[in-house]
């Protein structure tokens, strides 16, 4: 289902950022989580598998990247998003769209 090209896609996504987009370790961790989700999590079809991968990603982020997040923080309450800007001359091309929350209804 997955191969080494998929792992390379995670690193390619990280390398698309410019240094000013990643000022500290927490932002780099959010970027890594985003890329892991983009490459692996989003391709899964069952909720069971998605939860397993999500928990694994948050576990590794905590263990190896010193993030203090829980699964619910990243995959249920606050989502992590990254995107590129529409202006070609923009100094930052791929940036964090910090924790966009779900729209609230009046």
N, C-alpha and C positions, 0 to 999 in steps of 0.2 A: 504494500500500500504506500509506504514512504521509502525514499532512498536517500543517498548522500546528496543528490541535487537539492532536495528539500532543505537539508541542513545548510547547504551553501546559500539558499535563498534567504535564510534568516540573517546570515552575515552580510549578504548583499544589501538587504534592507537597512541594516545598521550602518553600513558604509555609505549609504546615500545621504546621511546627515552631515551637516557641516559642524565644525567645533562649536560655533556659537549656539547651535541648537541643543547641545548637550553640555551644560555648564557644570554638572555635578553627577555623582554616582546614582542618586535617586532618579534623575531624568534618564540616565543610561539604563537603569533597571526597568523603568516604564517602557522604554523603547524596546528592550529585549523581550519583555512580556508581550508587547504589541506584535512584534515580529513572529514570536512563537505562535501566537493566536492566529495571525494572518496565514501562516504557512500550514500549521497543523490543526489547530482547534476548529477553524472555520470549515475545514474539509470533512469533518466528521458529521455523521447524520443522526446518530442516536444520542439522546440526552445523557445516557449512562457513560458513553465514551467521552463526551465533551466534559462531563464533570470529572472523570478520571484524569484527563489531560490537564484540565484547569487546576485541579488540586496538585498534580505533579509539578506544573509550572510554578505555582505559588510556593510549594515546598522547596524547590530548587532556588527560587529567587531569595527565599529566606536563608537557606543554608549557605549558598555560594555568593550571593550578592548582598547579603545582610539587610534584606528588605523585611519589614515587620508587618506584612500584609497577611490577611486571611483570605481564603478562597472567596468568601462572600464580599469582601472589600473590592476585589478586582472584577469578579464575574457576575455579581448580582447588584450591589449597591452603586458602585461608581465604576464606570467603564473607562478603559484607557484607550485613547485614540491618538493617532498620528496622521498627518496628512501633508500634502505638498501645497505650496502656494500657487496661485494662478499667474502671477507676474514673473516673467522670465528673468527680469533684472533684480528680483528680490534677493537680499543677502542671505536669507535662510530659506532653503528650498523644502526641507522636510522637517516639520516641527511638531511638537507636542500640542495637542488640542486638549489640554489638561482636564481630565475627569468631567466630561460632559454628562450631565445628569439627564434622566428621562424627563420629557416635558410634563409639566404639571397641568392639571385641568382646573379651571376656576370653579 
